[in-house]
């Protein structure tokens, strides 16, 4: 075999080894990212209120703290204050001590899994004390989606829509201001279409239609801007990096099926820094809680969108910069002989 023919053969062999190593590594990473948080779902410093006189709530708090690290206890003077905290999304629920026994306030709209977990935990403690628990779902999940399945299922399609928009706009050659306009327009249309399906048709969202469409559009723009922005800065590899970040970490770390505090740390915190997690939290706040606790996730999505669009403009400016031509060295004239 000649040296010329050996070189392509070695290149093909290296590519084959790269594929054989890379694909299993990506599969293992995806399995870890999706399966590990799901297998370790449990309350971790889950905000929970306790309302009533200190002497009466002390035994309840003592029982709750037996679940080490499970709950972050907030104290309230009475049921009205605890109810307000649930409605403001300060706590996921509250145990109110009454003369007739404990009363549990929940908010299944914040996460049906969390509401069910609180009801089970408090009911077991009440049964041990020989009493029954009265449960009041302060902010109930919509009747058309009592388990939150439709809202949870919307996370992946929105992420895919953002990835598709950012990828297509980059690959067809739109750059600079035109790319920004295309990203804004596609996100607005996705938001309107998603609100039309989830609110107008399915009835699984119950807030203001335009506010929900804005949240869904902003969540899409945060992803599409990141994909197009990295694509503009580093090329096709940037599209893959941004898409992988959203798909492998953003979706499984979002806490959409339960709550961020139900995921192992730092997964729950990281998930809220990424568009799918911030978008889910913001959508719940806008749709079910009249915008309570919406500032943090709204700022997160806005920063992703702004930085992504800024990267699109920056990438176009860098590519449009004229390259400095290197001066051609002058030849020395040699005298003719």
C-alpha positions as CSV (number, residue, x, y, z in Angstrom):
1,X,0.0,0.0,0.0
2,X,1.4,3.4,-1.0
3,X,1.8,6.2,1.5
4,X,-0.8,8.2,-0.4
5,X,-3.5,5.5,-0.1
6,X,-2.6,4.8,3.6
7,X,-3.4,8.4,4.6
8,X,-7.2,8.2,3.7
9,X,-7.4,4.8,5.3
10,X,-6.0,6.1,8.6
11,X,-8.4,9.1,8.4
12,X,-11.4,6.8,8.0
13,X,-10.2,4.6,10.9
14,X,-9.9,7.6,13.2
15,X,-13.4,8.7,12.2
16,X,-14.8,5.3,12.9
17,X,-13.2,5.2,16.3
18,X,-14.5,8.7,17.1
19,X,-18.1,7.6,16.2
20,X,-17.8,4.4,18.2
21,X,-16.7,6.4,21.3
22,X,-18.8,9.5,20.8
23,X,-22.2,7.9,20.3
24,X,-22.2,5.7,23.4
25,X,-20.8,8.7,25.4
26,X,-23.7,10.9,24.3
27,X,-26.2,8.1,25.0
28,X,-24.8,7.6,28.5
29,X,-24.9,11.4,29.2
30,X,-28.5,11.6,28.0
31,X,-29.5,8.6,30.1
32,X,-27.9,10.1,33.2
33,X,-29.4,13.5,32.6
34,X,-33.0,12.2,32.2
35,X,-33.0,9.1,34.4
36,X,-30.9,10.2,37.4
37,X,-33.1,13.2,38.5
38,X,-36.3,11.1,37.9
39,X,-34.9,8.3,40.1
40,X,-33.9,10.7,42.9
41,X,-37.1,12.7,43.0
42,X,-37.8,13.7,46.7
43,X,-38.5,16.9,48.6
44,X,-35.4,18.9,49.4
45,X,-36.0,22.1,51.4
46,X,-39.5,22.3,49.9
47,X,-41.1,25.5,51.2
48,X,-44.0,24.6,53.5
49,X,-45.9,26.8,55.8
50,X,-47.1,26.1,59.4
51,X,-49.9,28.4,60.7
52,X,-51.2,28.9,64.2
53,X,-50.1,29.7,67.8
54,X,-46.5,28.7,68.5
55,X,-47.5,26.2,71.2
56,X,-49.9,24.5,68.9
57,X,-47.7,24.3,65.9
58,X,-44.6,23.1,67.7
59,X,-45.6,19.4,67.6
60,X,-46.5,19.6,63.9
61,X,-43.2,21.3,63.1
62,X,-41.3,18.7,65.1
63,X,-43.0,15.9,63.1
64,X,-42.2,17.6,59.8
65,X,-38.6,18.2,60.6
66,X,-38.2,14.4,61.2
67,X,-38.0,14.3,57.4
68,X,-34.5,15.6,57.5
69,X,-33.8,18.2,54.9
70,X,-37.2,17.7,53.2
71,X,-39.0,20.9,54.2
72,X,-38.2,24.5,54.7
73,X,-40.6,25.6,57.3
74,X,-42.2,29.1,57.2
75,X,-44.3,30.3,60.1
76,X,-47.6,32.2,59.8
77,X,-49.9,33.6,62.4
78,X,-53.1,32.3,61.0
79,X,-54.8,30.6,58.1
80,X,-55.3,33.8,56.1
81,X,-51.6,34.6,56.1
82,X,-50.7,31.0,55.1
83,X,-53.3,31.1,52.3
84,X,-51.8,34.3,51.0
85,X,-48.3,32.7,51.0
86,X,-49.6,29.8,49.0
87,X,-51.3,32.2,46.5
88,X,-48.0,34.2,46.2
89,X,-46.0,31.1,45.6
90,X,-43.9,31.7,48.7
91,X,-44.8,28.1,49.9
92,X,-46.2,25.1,48.1
93,X,-48.6,24.4,50.9
94,X,-49.3,25.0,54.6
95,X,-50.5,23.1,57.6
96,X,-53.0,25.1,59.7
97,X,-53.5,24.0,63.3
98,X,-57.2,24.3,64.2
99,X,-59.2,23.2,67.3
100,X,-60.7,20.4,65.1
101,X,-57.4,19.1,63.9
102,X,-54.8,20.0,61.2
103,X,-55.9,21.6,57.9
104,X,-53.7,21.3,54.8
105,X,-53.6,24.1,52.2
106,X,-52.2,23.0,48.9
107,X,-51.8,24.4,45.4
108,X,-52.0,21.6,42.8
109,X,-51.6,24.2,40.1
110,X,-48.0,24.6,41.3
111,X,-47.4,20.9,40.9
112,X,-49.9,18.1,41.4
113,X,-47.1,15.7,42.5
114,X,-46.0,18.1,45.2
115,X,-49.6,18.6,46.4
116,X,-50.1,14.8,46.6
117,X,-46.8,14.4,48.5
118,X,-47.8,17.0,51.1
119,X,-51.2,15.4,51.5
120,X,-49.7,12.0,52.0
121,X,-47.1,13.2,54.5
122,X,-49.5,15.2,56.6
123,X,-52.2,12.5,56.5
124,X,-49.8,9.9,57.9
125,X,-48.8,12.2,60.8
126,X,-52.5,12.9,61.5
127,X,-53.4,9.3,61.4
128,X,-50.6,8.5,63.9
129,X,-52.2,11.1,66.2
130,X,-55.7,9.7,65.7
131,X,-57.0,12.7,63.7
132,X,-58.0,13.4,60.2
133,X,-56.8,16.1,57.8
134,X,-59.0,18.5,56.0
135,X,-57.5,19.5,52.7
136,X,-58.2,22.7,50.8
137,X,-56.7,23.1,47.3
138,X,-56.2,26.9,47.3
139,X,-55.0,27.2,43.7
140,X,-56.3,24.1,42.0
141,X,-55.0,22.7,38.7
142,X,-57.4,23.2,35.8
143,X,-60.1,20.6,35.5
144,X,-59.0,19.7,32.0
145,X,-55.4,18.9,33.2
146,X,-55.7,17.9,36.9
147,X,-52.4,16.0,36.8
148,X,-50.4,18.7,34.9
149,X,-49.6,16.3,32.1
150,X,-50.4,18.7,29.3
151,X,-48.3,21.5,30.8
152,X,-45.4,19.1,31.3
153,X,-45.7,17.8,27.8
154,X,-45.4,21.4,26.4
155,X,-41.8,21.7,27.5
156,X,-40.2,19.5,24.8
157,X,-42.2,20.9,21.8
158,X,-41.3,24.5,22.8
159,X,-37.6,23.6,23.1
160,X,-37.7,21.8,19.7
161,X,-39.4,24.8,18.1
162,X,-36.7,27.1,19.4
163,X,-33.9,24.8,18.3
164,X,-35.6,24.4,14.8
165,X,-36.0,28.2,14.4
166,X,-32.5,29.0,15.4
167,X,-31.0,26.3,13.3
168,X,-33.0,27.0,10.1
169,X,-32.5,30.8,10.3
170,X,-28.7,30.2,10.6
171,X,-28.4,27.5,8.0
172,X,-30.4,29.4,5.3
173,X,-28.0,32.3,5.7
174,X,-30.0,35.0,7.4
175,X,-27.7,37.2,9.4
176,X,-27.7,40.4,11.4
177,X,-30.9,42.4,11.6
178,X,-32.8,40.1,9.2
179,X,-32.0,37.1,11.4
180,X,-33.1,39.0,14.5
181,X,-36.4,39.9,12.8
182,X,-36.9,36.3,11.8
183,X,-36.2,35.0,15.3
184,X,-38.7,37.6,16.8
185,X,-41.4,36.8,14.3
186,X,-41.1,33.0,14.6
187,X,-41.1,33.2,18.4
188,X,-44.3,35.4,18.3
189,X,-46.0,33.0,16.0
190,X,-45.0,30.0,18.1
191,X,-46.3,31.7,21.2
192,X,-49.7,32.5,19.6
193,X,-50.1,29.0,18.2
194,X,-49.1,27.4,21.5
195,X,-51.5,29.6,23.5
196,X,-54.3,28.8,21.0
197,X,-53.8,25.1,21.5
198,X,-53.2,25.0,25.3
199,X,-55.7,27.8,26.3
200,X,-58.3,28.2,23.6
201,X,-58.6,24.6,22.5
202,X,-57.5,22.3,25.3
203,X,-58.2,24.6,28.2
204,X,-55.2,23.5,30.2
205,X,-54.1,27.1,30.8
206,X,-56.5,29.5,32.6
207,X,-54.7,32.8,32.7
208,X,-54.7,35.8,30.3
209,X,-54.4,34.6,26.7
210,X,-52.0,37.4,25.6
211,X,-49.8,37.0,28.7
212,X,-49.6,33.2,28.1
213,X,-48.7,33.7,24.5
214,X,-46.0,36.2,25.5
215,X,-44.5,33.7,27.9
216,X,-44.6,30.9,25.4
217,X,-43.0,33.1,22.8
218,X,-40.3,34.4,25.1
219,X,-39.4,30.8,26.1
220,X,-39.1,29.9,22.4
221,X,-37.0,33.0,21.7
222,X,-34.7,32.3,24.6
223,X,-33.8,28.9,22.9
224,X,-33.8,30.1,19.3
225,X,-31.7,33.1,20.1
226,X,-29.1,31.0,21.9
227,X,-29.0,28.5,19.0
228,X,-28.7,31.2,16.4
229,X,-26.3,33.3,18.5
230,X,-23.8,30.5,19.0
231,X,-24.2,29.5,15.4
232,X,-23.4,33.0,14.3
233,X,-20.3,33.1,16.5
234,X,-18.7,29.7,16.0
235,X,-20.6,28.2,13.1
236,X,-22.5,24.9,12.9
237,X,-20.7,23.6,16.0
238,X,-22.5,26.4,18.0
239,X,-25.9,25.1,16.9
240,X,-25.0,21.7,18.2
241,X,-23.7,23.0,21.5
242,X,-26.7,25.2,22.2
243,X,-29.2,22.4,21.1
244,X,-27.4,19.8,23.3
245,X,-27.5,22.1,26.3
246,X,-31.2,22.7,26.0
247,X,-32.1,19.0,25.2
248,X,-29.7,17.2,27.5
249,X,-29.9,19.5,30.5
250,X,-32.7,22.0,30.1
251,X,-35.5,19.5,29.7
252,X,-34.7,16.9,32.3
253,X,-33.6,19.6,34.8
254,X,-36.7,21.8,34.3
255,X,-38.6,20.3,37.2
256,X,-41.8,20.5,35.1
257,X,-43.3,17.1,36.2
258,X,-42.9,18.0,39.9
259,X,-40.9,21.1,41.2
260,X,-37.3,22.2,41.2
261,X,-37.1,21.5,44.9
262,X,-37.9,17.8,44.2
263,X,-34.8,17.3,42.1
264,X,-31.3,16.6,43.5
265,X,-29.0,19.6,43.9
266,X,-27.6,21.3,42.0
267,X,-29.9,20.0,39.3
268,X,-33.0,21.9,40.5
269,X,-31.1,25.2,40.6
270,X,-29.3,24.7,37.2
271,X,-32.7,23.8,35.6
272,X,-34.1,27.2,36.6
273,X,-31.2,29.0,34.9
274,X,-32.0,27.3,31.6
275,X,-34.9,28.3,29.3
276,X,-37.1,25.2,29.7
277,X,-37.1,25.4,33.5
278,X,-37.6,29.2,33.7
279,X,-40.3,29.0,31.0
280,X,-42.3,26.4,32.9
281,X,-42.1,28.3,36.2
282,X,-43.1,31.5,34.5
283,X,-46.0,29.9,32.7
284,X,-47.4,28.5,35.9
285,X,-47.1,31.9,37.6
286,X,-48.8,33.7,34.8
287,X,-51.5,31.1,34.1
288,X,-52.5,30.1,37.6
289,X,-51.1,32.6,40.1
290,X,-51.9,36.0,38.5
291,X,-48.2,36.6,37.9
292,X,-46.9,35.9,41.4
293,X,-43.2,35.1,41.7
294,X,-42.8,35.8,37.9
295,X,-39.9,38.3,38.1
296,X,-37.0,35.8,38.4
297,X,-37.9,33.4,35.6
298,X,-39.0,36.3,33.4
299,X,-35.5,37.9,33.8
300,X,-33.8,34.6,33.1
301,X,-35.6,34.2,29.8
302,X,-35.1,37.8,28.9
303,X,-31.3,37.5,29.5
304,X,-31.2,34.4,27.3
305,X,-33.1,36.1,24.5
306,X,-31.1,39.4,24.7
307,X,-27.7,37.7,24.8
308,X,-28.7,35.4,22.0
309,X,-29.9,38.2,19.7
310,X,-26.8,40.2,20.6
311,X,-24.6,37.3,19.6
312,X,-26.4,37.1,16.3
313,X,-25.6,40.8,15.6
314,X,-22.1,40.4,16.9
315,X,-21.4,37.4,14.8
316,X,-22.6,39.2,11.7
317,X,-20.4,42.2,12.5
318,X,-17.3,40.1,13.0
319,X,-17.9,38.2,9.7
320,X,-18.5,41.5,7.9
321,X,-15.3,43.1,9.1
322,X,-12.8,43.4,6.2
323,X,-9.7,41.3,6.6
324,X,-6.4,43.2,6.8
325,X,-4.4,42.4,3.7
326,X,-0.8,41.6,4.4
327,X,1.5,43.8,2.3
328,X,3.4,41.9,-0.4
329,X,7.1,42.2,0.2
330,X,8.8,44.1,-2.5
331,X,11.2,42.2,-4.6
332,X,14.7,43.4,-4.8
333,X,15.8,44.2,-8.3
334,X,18.8,42.3,-9.5
335,X,20.9,43.9,-12.1
336,X,20.9,42.3,-15.4
337,X,24.1,40.6,-16.4
